[in-house]
Amino acid sequence: QVQVVESGGGLVQPGGSLGLECTFSGSIISIYAMGWYRQTPGKQRELVTINISGGPTDYADSVKGRFTISRDNAKNTVYLFMTNLKPEDTAVYYCNLEQRHEGTASTFWGQGIQVTVSS
């Protein structure tokens, strides 16, 4: 079993900054990637950013230069730091962990946390 705890989020004015944190615990064996996704009502969940363990980091074009992903591998924790926030960044944000071990892939999601950008 894997437990996930997300924190951060909330209401911020346009142009402001906000941080999200997500910690995975339990049966974590081999992390392939960690990342963040977001979803707004009526739309599909979309990738915000993903970091491949020991490999590249990718960002959605809409957040490049404004959002930064980081990880603390010792704590199985992933962070998202968001700057110059825009109203269109308003969404529920989900952290994600993909684990690959002995030919089996598993994906775990955070519970989702609301980020609202509004004046």
C-alpha beads as a LAMMPS data file, in Angstrom:
LAMMPS data file: protein, C-alpha beads

119 atoms
118 bonds

1 atom types
1 bond types

-500.0 500.0 xlo xhi
-500.0 500.0 ylo yhi
-500.0 500.0 zlo zhi

Masses

1 110.0

Atoms # bond

1 1 1 0.000 0.000 0.000
2 1 1 1.073 3.538 -0.754
3 1 1 -0.147 6.568 1.153
4 1 1 -0.066 10.061 -0.312
5 1 1 -0.351 13.390 1.436
6 1 1 -0.618 16.634 -0.499
7 1 1 -0.388 20.060 1.071
8 1 1 -0.202 23.673 0.026
9 1 1 -2.501 25.291 -2.439
10 1 1 -5.154 27.860 -1.710
11 1 1 -6.105 31.280 -3.026
12 1 1 -3.549 33.633 -4.535
13 1 1 -3.764 36.834 -6.534
14 1 1 -2.623 36.976 -10.166
15 1 1 1.120 37.400 -10.319
16 1 1 1.579 35.723 -6.967
17 1 1 3.425 32.580 -5.980
18 1 1 2.407 29.351 -4.321
19 1 1 3.980 26.043 -3.377
20 1 1 2.636 22.505 -3.315
21 1 1 4.120 19.520 -1.517
22 1 1 3.366 15.834 -1.856
23 1 1 4.803 12.938 0.138
24 1 1 4.456 9.282 -0.725
25 1 1 4.974 6.598 1.901
26 1 1 4.532 2.872 2.277
27 1 1 5.534 0.328 -0.347
28 1 1 7.826 2.528 -2.433
29 1 1 10.395 0.333 -4.153
30 1 1 11.633 1.934 -7.355
31 1 1 10.455 5.344 -8.489
32 1 1 10.473 5.841 -12.246
33 1 1 8.996 9.350 -12.234
34 1 1 7.246 11.937 -10.108
35 1 1 5.155 14.778 -11.373
36 1 1 2.183 17.073 -11.152
37 1 1 -1.050 17.176 -13.136
38 1 1 -4.035 19.489 -12.975
39 1 1 -7.689 19.352 -13.866
40 1 1 -10.500 21.860 -14.283
41 1 1 -14.221 21.035 -14.413
42 1 1 -15.261 19.436 -17.671
43 1 1 -11.707 18.936 -18.887
44 1 1 -9.275 16.053 -18.868
45 1 1 -6.461 15.933 -16.395
46 1 1 -3.378 17.443 -17.993
47 1 1 0.321 17.149 -17.350
48 1 1 1.929 20.128 -15.656
49 1 1 5.414 18.729 -15.146
50 1 1 7.169 15.400 -14.797
51 1 1 10.629 14.457 -13.610
52 1 1 12.102 11.129 -14.657
53 1 1 14.367 9.735 -11.962
54 1 1 17.936 10.448 -13.032
55 1 1 16.617 11.819 -16.286
56 1 1 14.946 14.801 -17.858
57 1 1 12.233 17.107 -16.601
58 1 1 9.404 18.201 -18.847
59 1 1 6.972 21.074 -18.424
60 1 1 3.761 21.971 -20.167
61 1 1 4.326 24.926 -22.481
62 1 1 1.810 26.970 -20.502
63 1 1 3.914 26.808 -17.317
64 1 1 7.477 26.861 -18.657
65 1 1 9.544 29.523 -16.963
66 1 1 6.961 29.959 -14.184
67 1 1 6.706 26.567 -12.468
68 1 1 9.510 24.487 -10.987
69 1 1 9.420 20.885 -9.863
70 1 1 11.827 19.543 -7.288
71 1 1 12.211 16.328 -5.340
72 1 1 13.580 15.089 -2.046
73 1 1 14.250 11.453 -2.845
74 1 1 15.142 10.596 0.729
75 1 1 11.645 11.622 1.764
76 1 1 9.807 10.464 -1.399
77 1 1 8.534 14.004 -1.629
78 1 1 7.872 16.118 -4.703
79 1 1 7.350 19.848 -4.729
80 1 1 5.869 22.305 -7.176
81 1 1 6.756 25.953 -6.893
82 1 1 4.553 28.218 -8.959
83 1 1 5.309 31.851 -9.732
84 1 1 3.631 34.581 -11.772
85 1 1 0.363 32.729 -11.402
86 1 1 -2.447 33.425 -13.832
87 1 1 -6.199 32.902 -13.521
88 1 1 -5.939 30.100 -16.064
89 1 1 -3.724 28.205 -13.616
90 1 1 -6.779 27.728 -11.428
91 1 1 -7.347 23.993 -11.109
92 1 1 -7.161 20.998 -8.834
93 1 1 -3.559 19.856 -8.772
94 1 1 -2.629 16.200 -8.371
95 1 1 0.783 14.770 -7.594
96 1 1 1.751 11.558 -9.283
97 1 1 4.296 8.803 -8.730
98 1 1 5.059 6.065 -11.224
99 1 1 6.858 3.046 -9.910
100 1 1 8.461 0.361 -12.053
101 1 1 9.721 -2.840 -10.486
102 1 1 10.423 -6.261 -11.990
103 1 1 8.452 -5.527 -15.123
104 1 1 5.441 -4.097 -13.309
105 1 1 4.391 -0.465 -13.430
106 1 1 2.223 1.179 -10.783
107 1 1 0.858 4.696 -10.617
108 1 1 -0.202 6.526 -7.473
109 1 1 -2.081 9.805 -7.200
110 1 1 -2.489 12.431 -4.547
111 1 1 -5.968 13.344 -3.397
112 1 1 -5.898 16.645 -5.281
113 1 1 -5.555 20.144 -3.933
114 1 1 -7.276 23.292 -5.098
115 1 1 -5.295 26.231 -6.451
116 1 1 -7.331 29.347 -7.183
117 1 1 -5.816 32.402 -8.844
118 1 1 -8.133 35.355 -8.500
119 1 1 -8.154 38.978 -7.467

Bonds

1 1 1 2
2 1 2 3
3 1 3 4
4 1 4 5
5 1 5 6
6 1 6 7
7 1 7 8
8 1 8 9
9 1 9 10
10 1 10 11
11 1 11 12
12 1 12 13
13 1 13 14
14 1 14 15
15 1 15 16
16 1 16 17
17 1 17 18
18 1 18 19
19 1 19 20
20 1 20 21
21 1 21 22
22 1 22 23
23 1 23 24
24 1 24 25
25 1 25 26
26 1 26 27
27 1 27 28
28 1 28 29
29 1 29 30
30 1 30 31
31 1 31 32
32 1 32 33
33 1 33 34
34 1 34 35
35 1 35 36
36 1 36 37
37 1 37 38
38 1 38 39
39 1 39 40
40 1 40 41
41 1 41 42
42 1 42 43
43 1 43 44
44 1 44 45
45 1 45 46
46 1 46 47
47 1 47 48
48 1 48 49
49 1 49 50
50 1 50 51
51 1 51 52
52 1 52 53
53 1 53 54
54 1 54 55
55 1 55 56
56 1 56 57
57 1 57 58
58 1 58 59
59 1 59 60
60 1 60 61
61 1 61 62
62 1 62 63
63 1 63 64
64 1 64 65
65 1 65 66
66 1 66 67
67 1 67 68
68 1 68 69
69 1 69 70
70 1 70 71
71 1 71 72
72 1 72 73
73 1 73 74
74 1 74 75
75 1 75 76
76 1 76 77
77 1 77 78
78 1 78 79
79 1 79 80
80 1 80 81
81 1 81 82
82 1 82 83
83 1 83 84
84 1 84 85
85 1 85 86
86 1 86 87
87 1 87 88
88 1 88 89
89 1 89 90
90 1 90 91
91 1 91 92
92 1 92 93
93 1 93 94
94 1 94 95
95 1 95 96
96 1 96 97
97 1 97 98
98 1 98 99
99 1 99 100
100 1 100 101
101 1 101 102
102 1 102 103
103 1 103 104
104 1 104 105
105 1 105 106
106 1 106 107
107 1 107 108
108 1 108 109
109 1 109 110
110 1 110 111
111 1 111 112
112 1 112 113
113 1 113 114
114 1 114 115
115 1 115 116
116 1 116 117
117 1 117 118
118 1 118 119
